[in-house]
């Protein structure tokens, strides 16, 4: 089975790293099985360790028909756990209940859309451990004031604790990617913010960063900012904390 460039496939071939990724999923409920979704299992290097976890109701989402046949042949115990199709189009509520764990070696070409998919289903997702491009991982965990602090940083940190666990080189993949990869972990915050309209919150954050060289006064000029503190309006998007964005959400008209 060869990796398909069109699907952004790079198969991890180090089982020690694979086991370390699976063990990073730490959330559990005593005497209860937890739903777990693996995104893009490929050849099943993570899947074989996930199958050993008796407390998981595991399902894997795979779009590649060749990978599906490979899994059925080499890991027959996963045959009845495969969801065929595009993860971005998958209705998670159809297959899973809350709390849901998510794991996977994500295709780099759709990492952003997958995270937005997780955010759209944030109420049911308790924890996720995923391998992504190092640059994107650093962006997600970055703090206000950083040059790489951006939309995903704010949105994910609003609802989750974000951690960069470790980084590995391209030599551990087949074929080797041109970049280093990092494993990040996101865990739902105990105290969730009072956001009843996530789309509106996301649009405010996007509006700010789409004009990140401008002050907030100019970046969000299409909103009524009469209720907003002048000091905050004089800052740029990357200077605002999650608390500041929640303040904007509450007070922008």
QUIBELUR-V809603 format. One record per backbone hydrogen bond with DSSP energy under -0.5 kcal/mol. NH is the residue of the N-H (numbers start at 1). CO is the residue of the C=O. If there is no record, write none. Layout:
nh: (NH;NH)
co: (CO;CO)
//
This chain:
nh: (5;7;8;9;11;12;13;15;18;19;20;21;22;23;24;24;25;26;29;32;34;35;36;37;38;39;39;40;40;44;45;48;49;50;51;52;53;54;56;57;58;59;60;61;62;62;65;68;69;70;71;72;73;74;75;78;79;81;82;83;84;85;89;90;92;94;95;95;96;99;100;101;102;103;104;105;106;106;108;110;111;114;115;116;117;118;119;120;121;121;122;124;125;126;126;127;128;129;130;131;132;132;134;136;137;138;139;140;141;142;142;145;146;149;154;155;156;157;158;159;159;160;161;162;163;165;165;166;168;172;173;174;181;182;183;184;184;185;186;187;188;189;192;195;196;201;202;203;204;205;206;207;208;209;210;211;211;212;214;216;217;218;219;220;221;223;225;228;233;234;235;237;239;240;245;246;247;248;249;250;251;252;253)
co: (3;4;5;4;174;10;172;13;14;15;16;17;18;19;20;21;22;24;32;29;55;99;57;101;59;37;103;38;61;41;41;44;46;46;47;49;50;52;53;34;56;36;81;38;60;83;63;64;65;66;67;68;69;70;71;75;76;78;79;60;82;62;86;87;90;91;91;92;92;124;124;35;127;37;129;39;104;131;8;107;108;110;111;112;113;114;115;116;117;118;119;121;121;100;124;100;186;102;184;104;130;182;180;133;133;134;135;136;137;138;139;238;143;146;150;151;152;153;154;155;156;156;187;160;185;163;183;183;181;169;170;11;168;132;166;130;182;163;128;161;126;159;190;193;194;197;198;199;200;201;202;203;204;205;206;207;208;209;211;235;233;215;215;216;218;220;223;225;229;230;232;214;236;237;241;242;243;244;245;246;247;248;224)
//
